[in-house]
Amino acid sequence: MNAGVLTLVVSGPVPGSARGDAESASALARELHTRTILHVVRTGVDEPAVSPDLAGFGGTGPSARKGGAAGSLAELVVTGLFSATTVAALAQVAVAFLERGAARRITLRDGRRTLTISAPGEDTEQMVIEWLGVPPTRNGTGRGAD
């Protein structure tokens, strides 16, 4: 297992809508929180201003302004133990989220690298898993310590 921090920047279904970006990020945060063992934090949200439906996601940093600057409401910070199982779950949730049209684009940043997913295809999940550092196995699910 390896621990890490991953930032996901979510662009909502409506182009240029800061509110849509924030709503998509909130929905993705809820899905990741529910379906993985990762800790998800919405950046750019003041602690006292966190709405009841997002309690538990925490908030850090100053409130963001429109325009997607650093610390925007459309950013999620994901931390935890990135085992093969966890990485596969993260990739599955993100790709399914895009396929449903809940967002136009998700950009993953690990501090050094960036991966943008905008039109997921058949192999996108596996590509995300490999990008996150889990090498493929014969059955295509990746390997690593769980």
MODELLER restraints for C-alpha pairs under 7 A, 6 or more apart:
rsr = mdl.restraints
at = mdl.atoms
rsr.add(forms.Gaussian(group=physical.xy_distance, feature=features.Distance(at['CA:1:A'], at['CA:81:A']), mean=6.11, stdev=0.5))
rsr.add(forms.Gaussian(group=physical.xy_distance, feature=features.Distance(at['CA:1:A'], at['CA:82:A']), mean=5.92, stdev=0.5))
rsr.add(forms.Gaussian(group=physical.xy_distance, feature=features.Distance(at['CA:1:A'], at['CA:83:A']), mean=4.77, stdev=0.5))
rsr.add(forms.Gaussian(group=physical.xy_distance, feature=features.Distance(at['CA:1:A'], at['CA:144:A']), mean=6.88, stdev=0.5))
rsr.add(forms.Gaussian(group=physical.xy_distance, feature=features.Distance(at['CA:1:A'], at['CA:145:A']), mean=5.14, stdev=0.5))
rsr.add(forms.Gaussian(group=physical.xy_distance, feature=features.Distance(at['CA:1:A'], at['CA:146:A']), mean=6.60, stdev=0.5))
rsr.add(forms.Gaussian(group=physical.xy_distance, feature=features.Distance(at['CA:2:A'], at['CA:81:A']), mean=5.60, stdev=0.5))
rsr.add(forms.Gaussian(group=physical.xy_distance, feature=features.Distance(at['CA:2:A'], at['CA:82:A']), mean=5.35, stdev=0.5))
rsr.add(forms.Gaussian(group=physical.xy_distance, feature=features.Distance(at['CA:2:A'], at['CA:83:A']), mean=6.57, stdev=0.5))
rsr.add(forms.Gaussian(group=physical.xy_distance, feature=features.Distance(at['CA:3:A'], at['CA:80:A']), mean=5.61, stdev=0.5))
rsr.add(forms.Gaussian(group=physical.xy_distance, feature=features.Distance(at['CA:3:A'], at['CA:81:A']), mean=4.46, stdev=0.5))
rsr.add(forms.Gaussian(group=physical.xy_distance, feature=features.Distance(at['CA:3:A'], at['CA:82:A']), mean=5.68, stdev=0.5))
rsr.add(forms.Gaussian(group=physical.xy_distance, feature=features.Distance(at['CA:4:A'], at['CA:79:A']), mean=5.74, stdev=0.5))
rsr.add(forms.Gaussian(group=physical.xy_distance, feature=features.Distance(at['CA:4:A'], at['CA:80:A']), mean=6.20, stdev=0.5))
rsr.add(forms.Gaussian(group=physical.xy_distance, feature=features.Distance(at['CA:4:A'], at['CA:81:A']), mean=6.82, stdev=0.5))
rsr.add(forms.Gaussian(group=physical.xy_distance, feature=features.Distance(at['CA:4:A'], at['CA:82:A']), mean=6.88, stdev=0.5))
rsr.add(forms.Gaussian(group=physical.xy_distance, feature=features.Distance(at['CA:5:A'], at['CA:77:A']), mean=6.77, stdev=0.5))
rsr.add(forms.Gaussian(group=physical.xy_distance, feature=features.Distance(at['CA:5:A'], at['CA:78:A']), mean=5.70, stdev=0.5))
rsr.add(forms.Gaussian(group=physical.xy_distance, feature=features.Distance(at['CA:5:A'], at['CA:79:A']), mean=4.68, stdev=0.5))
rsr.add(forms.Gaussian(group=physical.xy_distance, feature=features.Distance(at['CA:5:A'], at['CA:110:A']), mean=6.43, stdev=0.5))
rsr.add(forms.Gaussian(group=physical.xy_distance, feature=features.Distance(at['CA:6:A'], at['CA:77:A']), mean=5.75, stdev=0.5))
rsr.add(forms.Gaussian(group=physical.xy_distance, feature=features.Distance(at['CA:6:A'], at['CA:78:A']), mean=5.07, stdev=0.5))
rsr.add(forms.Gaussian(group=physical.xy_distance, feature=features.Distance(at['CA:6:A'], at['CA:79:A']), mean=6.44, stdev=0.5))
rsr.add(forms.Gaussian(group=physical.xy_distance, feature=features.Distance(at['CA:6:A'], at['CA:108:A']), mean=6.77, stdev=0.5))
rsr.add(forms.Gaussian(group=physical.xy_distance, feature=features.Distance(at['CA:6:A'], at['CA:109:A']), mean=5.80, stdev=0.5))
rsr.add(forms.Gaussian(group=physical.xy_distance, feature=features.Distance(at['CA:6:A'], at['CA:110:A']), mean=4.81, stdev=0.5))
rsr.add(forms.Gaussian(group=physical.xy_distance, feature=features.Distance(at['CA:7:A'], at['CA:75:A']), mean=6.74, stdev=0.5))
rsr.add(forms.Gaussian(group=physical.xy_distance, feature=features.Distance(at['CA:7:A'], at['CA:76:A']), mean=5.59, stdev=0.5))
rsr.add(forms.Gaussian(group=physical.xy_distance, feature=features.Distance(at['CA:7:A'], at['CA:77:A']), mean=4.48, stdev=0.5))
rsr.add(forms.Gaussian(group=physical.xy_distance, feature=features.Distance(at['CA:7:A'], at['CA:78:A']), mean=6.11, stdev=0.5))
rsr.add(forms.Gaussian(group=physical.xy_distance, feature=features.Distance(at['CA:7:A'], at['CA:108:A']), mean=5.68, stdev=0.5))
rsr.add(forms.Gaussian(group=physical.xy_distance, feature=features.Distance(at['CA:7:A'], at['CA:109:A']), mean=5.06, stdev=0.5))
rsr.add(forms.Gaussian(group=physical.xy_distance, feature=features.Distance(at['CA:7:A'], at['CA:110:A']), mean=6.37, stdev=0.5))
rsr.add(forms.Gaussian(group=physical.xy_distance, feature=features.Distance(at['CA:8:A'], at['CA:75:A']), mean=5.66, stdev=0.5))
rsr.add(forms.Gaussian(group=physical.xy_distance, feature=features.Distance(at['CA:8:A'], at['CA:76:A']), mean=5.06, stdev=0.5))
rsr.add(forms.Gaussian(group=physical.xy_distance, feature=features.Distance(at['CA:8:A'], at['CA:77:A']), mean=6.37, stdev=0.5))
rsr.add(forms.Gaussian(group=physical.xy_distance, feature=features.Distance(at['CA:8:A'], at['CA:106:A']), mean=6.38, stdev=0.5))
rsr.add(forms.Gaussian(group=physical.xy_distance, feature=features.Distance(at['CA:8:A'], at['CA:107:A']), mean=5.51, stdev=0.5))
rsr.add(forms.Gaussian(group=physical.xy_distance, feature=features.Distance(at['CA:8:A'], at['CA:108:A']), mean=4.63, stdev=0.5))
rsr.add(forms.Gaussian(group=physical.xy_distance, feature=features.Distance(at['CA:8:A'], at['CA:109:A']), mean=6.46, stdev=0.5))
rsr.add(forms.Gaussian(group=physical.xy_distance, feature=features.Distance(at['CA:9:A'], at['CA:74:A']), mean=5.74, stdev=0.5))
rsr.add(forms.Gaussian(group=physical.xy_distance, feature=features.Distance(at['CA:9:A'], at['CA:75:A']), mean=4.49, stdev=0.5))
rsr.add(forms.Gaussian(group=physical.xy_distance, feature=features.Distance(at['CA:9:A'], at['CA:76:A']), mean=6.41, stdev=0.5))
rsr.add(forms.Gaussian(group=physical.xy_distance, feature=features.Distance(at['CA:9:A'], at['CA:106:A']), mean=5.60, stdev=0.5))
rsr.add(forms.Gaussian(group=physical.xy_distance, feature=features.Distance(at['CA:9:A'], at['CA:107:A']), mean=5.02, stdev=0.5))
rsr.add(forms.Gaussian(group=physical.xy_distance, feature=features.Distance(at['CA:9:A'], at['CA:108:A']), mean=6.55, stdev=0.5))
rsr.add(forms.Gaussian(group=physical.xy_distance, feature=features.Distance(at['CA:10:A'], at['CA:21:A']), mean=6.04, stdev=0.5))
rsr.add(forms.Gaussian(group=physical.xy_distance, feature=features.Distance(at['CA:10:A'], at['CA:24:A']), mean=6.67, stdev=0.5))
rsr.add(forms.Gaussian(group=physical.xy_distance, feature=features.Distance(at['CA:10:A'], at['CA:25:A']), mean=5.58, stdev=0.5))
rsr.add(forms.Gaussian(group=physical.xy_distance, feature=features.Distance(at['CA:10:A'], at['CA:74:A']), mean=5.26, stdev=0.5))
rsr.add(forms.Gaussian(group=physical.xy_distance, feature=features.Distance(at['CA:10:A'], at['CA:75:A']), mean=6.30, stdev=0.5))
rsr.add(forms.Gaussian(group=physical.xy_distance, feature=features.Distance(at['CA:10:A'], at['CA:103:A']), mean=6.75, stdev=0.5))
rsr.add(forms.Gaussian(group=physical.xy_distance, feature=features.Distance(at['CA:10:A'], at['CA:105:A']), mean=6.07, stdev=0.5))
rsr.add(forms.Gaussian(group=physical.xy_distance, feature=features.Distance(at['CA:10:A'], at['CA:106:A']), mean=4.70, stdev=0.5))
rsr.add(forms.Gaussian(group=physical.xy_distance, feature=features.Distance(at['CA:10:A'], at['CA:107:A']), mean=6.60, stdev=0.5))
rsr.add(forms.Gaussian(group=physical.xy_distance, feature=features.Distance(at['CA:11:A'], at['CA:21:A']), mean=4.90, stdev=0.5))
rsr.add(forms.Gaussian(group=physical.xy_distance, feature=features.Distance(at['CA:11:A'], at['CA:74:A']), mean=6.98, stdev=0.5))
rsr.add(forms.Gaussian(group=physical.xy_distance, feature=features.Distance(at['CA:11:A'], at['CA:103:A']), mean=5.70, stdev=0.5))
rsr.add(forms.Gaussian(group=physical.xy_distance, feature=features.Distance(at['CA:11:A'], at['CA:104:A']), mean=5.60, stdev=0.5))
rsr.add(forms.Gaussian(group=physical.xy_distance, feature=features.Distance(at['CA:11:A'], at['CA:105:A']), mean=5.14, stdev=0.5))
rsr.add(forms.Gaussian(group=physical.xy_distance, feature=features.Distance(at['CA:11:A'], at['CA:106:A']), mean=6.32, stdev=0.5))
rsr.add(forms.Gaussian(group=physical.xy_distance, feature=features.Distance(at['CA:12:A'], at['CA:20:A']), mean=4.90, stdev=0.5))
rsr.add(forms.Gaussian(group=physical.xy_distance, feature=features.Distance(at['CA:12:A'], at['CA:21:A']), mean=4.04, stdev=0.5))
rsr.add(forms.Gaussian(group=physical.xy_distance, feature=features.Distance(at['CA:12:A'], at['CA:24:A']), mean=5.22, stdev=0.5))
rsr.add(forms.Gaussian(group=physical.xy_distance, feature=features.Distance(at['CA:12:A'], at['CA:102:A']), mean=6.72, stdev=0.5))
rsr.add(forms.Gaussian(group=physical.xy_distance, feature=features.Distance(at['CA:12:A'], at['CA:103:A']), mean=4.30, stdev=0.5))
rsr.add(forms.Gaussian(group=physical.xy_distance, feature=features.Distance(at['CA:12:A'], at['CA:104:A']), mean=5.65, stdev=0.5))
rsr.add(forms.Gaussian(group=physical.xy_distance, feature=features.Distance(at['CA:13:A'], at['CA:20:A']), mean=6.69, stdev=0.5))
rsr.add(forms.Gaussian(group=physical.xy_distance, feature=features.Distance(at['CA:13:A'], at['CA:101:A']), mean=6.48, stdev=0.5))
rsr.add(forms.Gaussian(group=physical.xy_distance, feature=features.Distance(at['CA:13:A'], at['CA:102:A']), mean=5.91, stdev=0.5))
rsr.add(forms.Gaussian(group=physical.xy_distance, feature=features.Distance(at['CA:13:A'], at['CA:103:A']), mean=4.58, stdev=0.5))
rsr.add(forms.Gaussian(group=physical.xy_distance, feature=features.Distance(at['CA:13:A'], at['CA:104:A']), mean=5.09, stdev=0.5))
rsr.add(forms.Gaussian(group=physical.xy_distance, feature=features.Distance(at['CA:14:A'], at['CA:20:A']), mean=6.16, stdev=0.5))
rsr.add(forms.Gaussian(group=physical.xy_distance, feature=features.Distance(at['CA:18:A'], at['CA:66:A']), mean=5.76, stdev=0.5))
rsr.add(forms.Gaussian(group=physical.xy_distance, feature=features.Distance(at['CA:18:A'], at['CA:67:A']), mean=6.75, stdev=0.5))
rsr.add(forms.Gaussian(group=physical.xy_distance, feature=features.Distance(at['CA:21:A'], at['CA:74:A']), mean=5.19, stdev=0.5))
rsr.add(forms.Gaussian(group=physical.xy_distance, feature=features.Distance(at['CA:22:A'], at['CA:73:A']), mean=4.97, stdev=0.5))
rsr.add(forms.Gaussian(group=physical.xy_distance, feature=features.Distance(at['CA:22:A'], at['CA:74:A']), mean=4.55, stdev=0.5))
rsr.add(forms.Gaussian(group=physical.xy_distance, feature=features.Distance(at['CA:24:A'], at['CA:102:A']), mean=6.28, stdev=0.5))
rsr.add(forms.Gaussian(group=physical.xy_distance, feature=features.Distance(at['CA:24:A'], at['CA:103:A']), mean=6.09, stdev=0.5))
rsr.add(forms.Gaussian(group=physical.xy_distance, feature=features.Distance(at['CA:25:A'], at['CA:74:A']), mean=5.05, stdev=0.5))
rsr.add(forms.Gaussian(group=physical.xy_distance, feature=features.Distance(at['CA:25:A'], at['CA:75:A']), mean=6.64, stdev=0.5))
rsr.add(forms.Gaussian(group=physical.xy_distance, feature=features.Distance(at['CA:25:A'], at['CA:76:A']), mean=6.87, stdev=0.5))
rsr.add(forms.Gaussian(group=physical.xy_distance, feature=features.Distance(at['CA:29:A'], at['CA:40:A']), mean=6.23, stdev=0.5))
rsr.add(forms.Gaussian(group=physical.xy_distance, feature=features.Distance(at['CA:29:A'], at['CA:76:A']), mean=6.98, stdev=0.5))
rsr.add(forms.Gaussian(group=physical.xy_distance, feature=features.Distance(at['CA:32:A'], at['CA:90:A']), mean=6.84, stdev=0.5))
rsr.add(forms.Gaussian(group=physical.xy_distance, feature=features.Distance(at['CA:32:A'], at['CA:93:A']), mean=6.73, stdev=0.5))
rsr.add(forms.Gaussian(group=physical.xy_distance, feature=features.Distance(at['CA:33:A'], at['CA:39:A']), mean=6.80, stdev=0.5))
rsr.add(forms.Gaussian(group=physical.xy_distance, feature=features.Distance(at['CA:33:A'], at['CA:40:A']), mean=6.31, stdev=0.5))
rsr.add(forms.Gaussian(group=physical.xy_distance, feature=features.Distance(at['CA:36:A'], at['CA:86:A']), mean=6.30, stdev=0.5))
rsr.add(forms.Gaussian(group=physical.xy_distance, feature=features.Distance(at['CA:36:A'], at['CA:89:A']), mean=6.23, stdev=0.5))
rsr.add(forms.Gaussian(group=physical.xy_distance, feature=features.Distance(at['CA:36:A'], at['CA:90:A']), mean=6.86, stdev=0.5))
rsr.add(forms.Gaussian(group=physical.xy_distance, feature=features.Distance(at['CA:37:A'], at['CA:86:A']), mean=6.93, stdev=0.5))
rsr.add(forms.Gaussian(group=physical.xy_distance, feature=features.Distance(at['CA:38:A'], at['CA:78:A']), mean=6.33, stdev=0.5))
rsr.add(forms.Gaussian(group=physical.xy_distance, feature=features.Distance(at['CA:38:A'], at['CA:79:A']), mean=5.74, stdev=0.5))
rsr.add(forms.Gaussian(group=physical.xy_distance, feature=features.Distance(at['CA:38:A'], at['CA:80:A']), mean=4.89, stdev=0.5))
rsr.add(forms.Gaussian(group=physical.xy_distance, feature=features.Distance(at['CA:39:A'], at['CA:78:A']), mean=5.65, stdev=0.5))
rsr.add(forms.Gaussian(group=physical.xy_distance, feature=features.Distance(at['CA:39:A'], at['CA:79:A']), mean=5.16, stdev=0.5))
rsr.add(forms.Gaussian(group=physical.xy_distance, feature=features.Distance(at['CA:39:A'], at['CA:80:A']), mean=5.94, stdev=0.5))
rsr.add(forms.Gaussian(group=physical.xy_distance, feature=features.Distance(at['CA:40:A'], at['CA:57:A']), mean=5.80, stdev=0.5))
rsr.add(forms.Gaussian(group=physical.xy_distance, feature=features.Distance(at['CA:40:A'], at['CA:76:A']), mean=6.52, stdev=0.5))
rsr.add(forms.Gaussian(group=physical.xy_distance, feature=features.Distance(at['CA:40:A'], at['CA:77:A']), mean=5.73, stdev=0.5))
rsr.add(forms.Gaussian(group=physical.xy_distance, feature=features.Distance(at['CA:40:A'], at['CA:78:A']), mean=4.68, stdev=0.5))
rsr.add(forms.Gaussian(group=physical.xy_distance, feature=features.Distance(at['CA:40:A'], at['CA:79:A']), mean=6.59, stdev=0.5))
rsr.add(forms.Gaussian(group=physical.xy_distance, feature=features.Distance(at['CA:41:A'], at['CA:57:A']), mean=4.79, stdev=0.5))
rsr.add(forms.Gaussian(group=physical.xy_distance, feature=features.Distance(at['CA:41:A'], at['CA:58:A']), mean=5.52, stdev=0.5))
rsr.add(forms.Gaussian(group=physical.xy_distance, feature=features.Distance(at['CA:41:A'], at['CA:59:A']), mean=6.18, stdev=0.5))
rsr.add(forms.Gaussian(group=physical.xy_distance, feature=features.Distance(at['CA:41:A'], at['CA:76:A']), mean=5.64, stdev=0.5))
rsr.add(forms.Gaussian(group=physical.xy_distance, feature=features.Distance(at['CA:41:A'], at['CA:77:A']), mean=5.15, stdev=0.5))
rsr.add(forms.Gaussian(group=physical.xy_distance, feature=features.Distance(at['CA:41:A'], at['CA:78:A']), mean=6.55, stdev=0.5))
rsr.add(forms.Gaussian(group=physical.xy_distance, feature=features.Distance(at['CA:42:A'], at['CA:57:A']), mean=6.29, stdev=0.5))
rsr.add(forms.Gaussian(group=physical.xy_distance, feature=features.Distance(at['CA:42:A'], at['CA:58:A']), mean=6.63, stdev=0.5))
rsr.add(forms.Gaussian(group=physical.xy_distance, feature=features.Distance(at['CA:42:A'], at['CA:59:A']), mean=5.59, stdev=0.5))
rsr.add(forms.Gaussian(group=physical.xy_distance, feature=features.Distance(at['CA:42:A'], at['CA:73:A']), mean=6.76, stdev=0.5))
rsr.add(forms.Gaussian(group=physical.xy_distance, feature=features.Distance(at['CA:42:A'], at['CA:75:A']), mean=6.07, stdev=0.5))
rsr.add(forms.Gaussian(group=physical.xy_distance, feature=features.Distance(at['CA:42:A'], at['CA:76:A']), mean=4.68, stdev=0.5))
rsr.add(forms.Gaussian(group=physical.xy_distance, feature=features.Distance(at['CA:42:A'], at['CA:77:A']), mean=6.39, stdev=0.5))
rsr.add(forms.Gaussian(group=physical.xy_distance, feature=features.Distance(at['CA:43:A'], at['CA:59:A']), mean=5.67, stdev=0.5))
rsr.add(forms.Gaussian(group=physical.xy_distance, feature=features.Distance(at['CA:43:A'], at['CA:60:A']), mean=5.29, stdev=0.5))
rsr.add(forms.Gaussian(group=physical.xy_distance, feature=features.Distance(at['CA:43:A'], at['CA:61:A']), mean=6.47, stdev=0.5))
rsr.add(forms.Gaussian(group=physical.xy_distance, feature=features.Distance(at['CA:43:A'], at['CA:71:A']), mean=5.30, stdev=0.5))
rsr.add(forms.Gaussian(group=physical.xy_distance, feature=features.Distance(at['CA:43:A'], at['CA:72:A']), mean=6.49, stdev=0.5))
rsr.add(forms.Gaussian(group=physical.xy_distance, feature=features.Distance(at['CA:43:A'], at['CA:73:A']), mean=6.19, stdev=0.5))
rsr.add(forms.Gaussian(group=physical.xy_distance, feature=features.Distance(at['CA:43:A'], at['CA:75:A']), mean=5.72, stdev=0.5))
rsr.add(forms.Gaussian(group=physical.xy_distance, feature=features.Distance(at['CA:43:A'], at['CA:76:A']), mean=5.99, stdev=0.5))
rsr.add(forms.Gaussian(group=physical.xy_distance, feature=features.Distance(at['CA:43:A'], at['CA:77:A']), mean=6.87, stdev=0.5))
rsr.add(forms.Gaussian(group=physical.xy_distance, feature=features.Distance(at['CA:44:A'], at['CA:59:A']), mean=6.64, stdev=0.5))
rsr.add(forms.Gaussian(group=physical.xy_distance, feature=features.Distance(at['CA:44:A'], at['CA:60:A']), mean=5.79, stdev=0.5))
rsr.add(forms.Gaussian(group=physical.xy_distance, feature=features.Distance(at['CA:44:A'], at['CA:61:A']), mean=5.04, stdev=0.5))
rsr.add(forms.Gaussian(group=physical.xy_distance, feature=features.Distance(at['CA:44:A'], at['CA:62:A']), mean=5.27, stdev=0.5))
rsr.add(forms.Gaussian(group=physical.xy_distance, feature=features.Distance(at['CA:44:A'], at['CA:63:A']), mean=4.70, stdev=0.5))
rsr.add(forms.Gaussian(group=physical.xy_distance, feature=features.Distance(at['CA:44:A'], at['CA:64:A']), mean=5.21, stdev=0.5))
rsr.add(forms.Gaussian(group=physical.xy_distance, feature=features.Distance(at['CA:44:A'], at['CA:71:A']), mean=4.41, stdev=0.5))
rsr.add(forms.Gaussian(group=physical.xy_distance, feature=features.Distance(at['CA:44:A'], at['CA:72:A']), mean=5.19, stdev=0.5))
rsr.add(forms.Gaussian(group=physical.xy_distance, feature=features.Distance(at['CA:44:A'], at['CA:73:A']), mean=5.42, stdev=0.5))
rsr.add(forms.Gaussian(group=physical.xy_distance, feature=features.Distance(at['CA:45:A'], at['CA:59:A']), mean=4.73, stdev=0.5))
rsr.add(forms.Gaussian(group=physical.xy_distance, feature=features.Distance(at['CA:45:A'], at['CA:60:A']), mean=5.78, stdev=0.5))
rsr.add(forms.Gaussian(group=physical.xy_distance, feature=features.Distance(at['CA:45:A'], at['CA:61:A']), mean=6.42, stdev=0.5))
rsr.add(forms.Gaussian(group=physical.xy_distance, feature=features.Distance(at['CA:45:A'], at['CA:62:A']), mean=6.35, stdev=0.5))
rsr.add(forms.Gaussian(group=physical.xy_distance, feature=features.Distance(at['CA:45:A'], at['CA:63:A']), mean=5.10, stdev=0.5))
rsr.add(forms.Gaussian(group=physical.xy_distance, feature=features.Distance(at['CA:45:A'], at['CA:73:A']), mean=6.68, stdev=0.5))
rsr.add(forms.Gaussian(group=physical.xy_distance, feature=features.Distance(at['CA:46:A'], at['CA:59:A']), mean=5.44, stdev=0.5))
rsr.add(forms.Gaussian(group=physical.xy_distance, feature=features.Distance(at['CA:46:A'], at['CA:60:A']), mean=5.92, stdev=0.5))
rsr.add(forms.Gaussian(group=physical.xy_distance, feature=features.Distance(at['CA:46:A'], at['CA:61:A']), mean=6.31, stdev=0.5))
rsr.add(forms.Gaussian(group=physical.xy_distance, feature=features.Distance(at['CA:46:A'], at['CA:62:A']), mean=5.92, stdev=0.5))
rsr.add(forms.Gaussian(group=physical.xy_distance, feature=features.Distance(at['CA:46:A'], at['CA:63:A']), mean=5.94, stdev=0.5))
rsr.add(forms.Gaussian(group=physical.xy_distance, feature=features.Distance(at['CA:47:A'], at['CA:58:A']), mean=6.44, stdev=0.5))
rsr.add(forms.Gaussian(group=physical.xy_distance, feature=features.Distance(at['CA:47:A'], at['CA:59:A']), mean=5.03, stdev=0.5))
rsr.add(forms.Gaussian(group=physical.xy_distance, feature=features.Distance(at['CA:47:A'], at['CA:60:A']), mean=6.69, stdev=0.5))
rsr.add(forms.Gaussian(group=physical.xy_distance, feature=features.Distance(at['CA:50:A'], at['CA:59:A']), mean=6.94, stdev=0.5))
rsr.add(forms.Gaussian(group=physical.xy_distance, feature=features.Distance(at['CA:61:A'], at['CA:71:A']), mean=6.82, stdev=0.5))
rsr.add(forms.Gaussian(group=physical.xy_distance, feature=features.Distance(at['CA:64:A'], at['CA:71:A']), mean=5.95, stdev=0.5))
rsr.add(forms.Gaussian(group=physical.xy_distance, feature=features.Distance(at['CA:64:A'], at['CA:72:A']), mean=4.74, stdev=0.5))
rsr.add(forms.Gaussian(group=physical.xy_distance, feature=features.Distance(at['CA:64:A'], at['CA:73:A']), mean=6.16, stdev=0.5))
rsr.add(forms.Gaussian(group=physical.xy_distance, feature=features.Distance(at['CA:65:A'], at['CA:72:A']), mean=6.90, stdev=0.5))
rsr.add(forms.Gaussian(group=physical.xy_distance, feature=features.Distance(at['CA:83:A'], at['CA:144:A']), mean=6.08, stdev=0.5))
rsr.add(forms.Gaussian(group=physical.xy_distance, feature=features.Distance(at['CA:83:A'], at['CA:145:A']), mean=5.57, stdev=0.5))
rsr.add(forms.Gaussian(group=physical.xy_distance, feature=features.Distance(at['CA:83:A'], at['CA:146:A']), mean=4.97, stdev=0.5))
rsr.add(forms.Gaussian(group=physical.xy_distance, feature=features.Distance(at['CA:84:A'], at['CA:134:A']), mean=6.19, stdev=0.5))
rsr.add(forms.Gaussian(group=physical.xy_distance, feature=features.Distance(at['CA:84:A'], at['CA:142:A']), mean=6.34, stdev=0.5))
rsr.add(forms.Gaussian(group=physical.xy_distance, feature=features.Distance(at['CA:84:A'], at['CA:143:A']), mean=5.55, stdev=0.5))
rsr.add(forms.Gaussian(group=physical.xy_distance, feature=features.Distance(at['CA:84:A'], at['CA:144:A']), mean=4.88, stdev=0.5))
rsr.add(forms.Gaussian(group=physical.xy_distance, feature=features.Distance(at['CA:84:A'], at['CA:145:A']), mean=6.33, stdev=0.5))
rsr.add(forms.Gaussian(group=physical.xy_distance, feature=features.Distance(at['CA:84:A'], at['CA:146:A']), mean=6.01, stdev=0.5))
rsr.add(forms.Gaussian(group=physical.xy_distance, feature=features.Distance(at['CA:85:A'], at['CA:146:A']), mean=6.08, stdev=0.5))
rsr.add(forms.Gaussian(group=physical.xy_distance, feature=features.Distance(at['CA:87:A'], at['CA:129:A']), mean=6.04, stdev=0.5))
rsr.add(forms.Gaussian(group=physical.xy_distance, feature=features.Distance(at['CA:88:A'], at['CA:129:A']), mean=6.04, stdev=0.5))
rsr.add(forms.Gaussian(group=physical.xy_distance, feature=features.Distance(at['CA:91:A'], at['CA:125:A']), mean=5.40, stdev=0.5))
rsr.add(forms.Gaussian(group=physical.xy_distance, feature=features.Distance(at['CA:91:A'], at['CA:128:A']), mean=5.90, stdev=0.5))
rsr.add(forms.Gaussian(group=physical.xy_distance, feature=features.Distance(at['CA:91:A'], at['CA:129:A']), mean=6.22, stdev=0.5))
rsr.add(forms.Gaussian(group=physical.xy_distance, feature=features.Distance(at['CA:92:A'], at['CA:125:A']), mean=6.07, stdev=0.5))
rsr.add(forms.Gaussian(group=physical.xy_distance, feature=features.Distance(at['CA:95:A'], at['CA:120:A']), mean=6.42, stdev=0.5))
rsr.add(forms.Gaussian(group=physical.xy_distance, feature=features.Distance(at['CA:95:A'], at['CA:125:A']), mean=6.37, stdev=0.5))
rsr.add(forms.Gaussian(group=physical.xy_distance, feature=features.Distance(at['CA:97:A'], at['CA:103:A']), mean=6.78, stdev=0.5))
rsr.add(forms.Gaussian(group=physical.xy_distance, feature=features.Distance(at['CA:98:A'], at['CA:104:A']), mean=6.44, stdev=0.5))
rsr.add(forms.Gaussian(group=physical.xy_distance, feature=features.Distance(at['CA:98:A'], at['CA:105:A']), mean=6.94, stdev=0.5))
rsr.add(forms.Gaussian(group=physical.xy_distance, feature=features.Distance(at['CA:99:A'], at['CA:120:A']), mean=6.72, stdev=0.5))
rsr.add(forms.Gaussian(group=physical.xy_distance, feature=features.Distance(at['CA:104:A'], at['CA:118:A']), mean=5.90, stdev=0.5))
rsr.add(forms.Gaussian(group=physical.xy_distance, feature=features.Distance(at['CA:105:A'], at['CA:116:A']), mean=6.92, stdev=0.5))
rsr.add(forms.Gaussian(group=physical.xy_distance, feature=features.Distance(at['CA:105:A'], at['CA:117:A']), mean=5.62, stdev=0.5))
rsr.add(forms.Gaussian(group=physical.xy_distance, feature=features.Distance(at['CA:105:A'], at['CA:118:A']), mean=4.34, stdev=0.5))
rsr.add(forms.Gaussian(group=physical.xy_distance, feature=features.Distance(at['CA:106:A'], at['CA:116:A']), mean=5.84, stdev=0.5))
rsr.add(forms.Gaussian(group=physical.xy_distance, feature=features.Distance(at['CA:106:A'], at['CA:117:A']), mean=5.38, stdev=0.5))
rsr.add(forms.Gaussian(group=physical.xy_distance, feature=features.Distance(at['CA:106:A'], at['CA:118:A']), mean=6.60, stdev=0.5))
rsr.add(forms.Gaussian(group=physical.xy_distance, feature=features.Distance(at['CA:107:A'], at['CA:114:A']), mean=6.78, stdev=0.5))
rsr.add(forms.Gaussian(group=physical.xy_distance, feature=features.Distance(at['CA:107:A'], at['CA:115:A']), mean=5.57, stdev=0.5))
rsr.add(forms.Gaussian(group=physical.xy_distance, feature=features.Distance(at['CA:107:A'], at['CA:116:A']), mean=4.16, stdev=0.5))
rsr.add(forms.Gaussian(group=physical.xy_distance, feature=features.Distance(at['CA:107:A'], at['CA:117:A']), mean=6.20, stdev=0.5))
rsr.add(forms.Gaussian(group=physical.xy_distance, feature=features.Distance(at['CA:108:A'], at['CA:114:A']), mean=5.58, stdev=0.5))
rsr.add(forms.Gaussian(group=physical.xy_distance, feature=features.Distance(at['CA:108:A'], at['CA:115:A']), mean=5.11, stdev=0.5))
rsr.add(forms.Gaussian(group=physical.xy_distance, feature=features.Distance(at['CA:108:A'], at['CA:116:A']), mean=6.26, stdev=0.5))
rsr.add(forms.Gaussian(group=physical.xy_distance, feature=features.Distance(at['CA:109:A'], at['CA:115:A']), mean=6.59, stdev=0.5))
rsr.add(forms.Gaussian(group=physical.xy_distance, feature=features.Distance(at['CA:130:A'], at['CA:136:A']), mean=6.83, stdev=0.5))
rsr.add(forms.Gaussian(group=physical.xy_distance, feature=features.Distance(at['CA:134:A'], at['CA:142:A']), mean=5.62, stdev=0.5))
rsr.add(forms.Gaussian(group=physical.xy_distance, feature=features.Distance(at['CA:134:A'], at['CA:143:A']), mean=6.02, stdev=0.5))
rsr.add(forms.Gaussian(group=physical.xy_distance, feature=features.Distance(at['CA:134:A'], at['CA:144:A']), mean=6.53, stdev=0.5))
rsr.add(forms.Gaussian(group=physical.xy_distance, feature=features.Distance(at['CA:135:A'], at['CA:142:A']), mean=5.38, stdev=0.5))
rsr.add(forms.Gaussian(group=physical.xy_distance, feature=features.Distance(at['CA:135:A'], at['CA:143:A']), mean=6.14, stdev=0.5))
rsr.add(forms.Gaussian(group=physical.xy_distance, feature=features.Distance(at['CA:136:A'], at['CA:142:A']), mean=4.13, stdev=0.5))
rsr.add(forms.Gaussian(group=physical.xy_distance, feature=features.Distance(at['CA:136:A'], at['CA:143:A']), mean=6.43, stdev=0.5))
rsr.add(forms.Gaussian(group=physical.xy_distance, feature=features.Distance(at['CA:137:A'], at['CA:143:A']), mean=6.27, stdev=0.5))
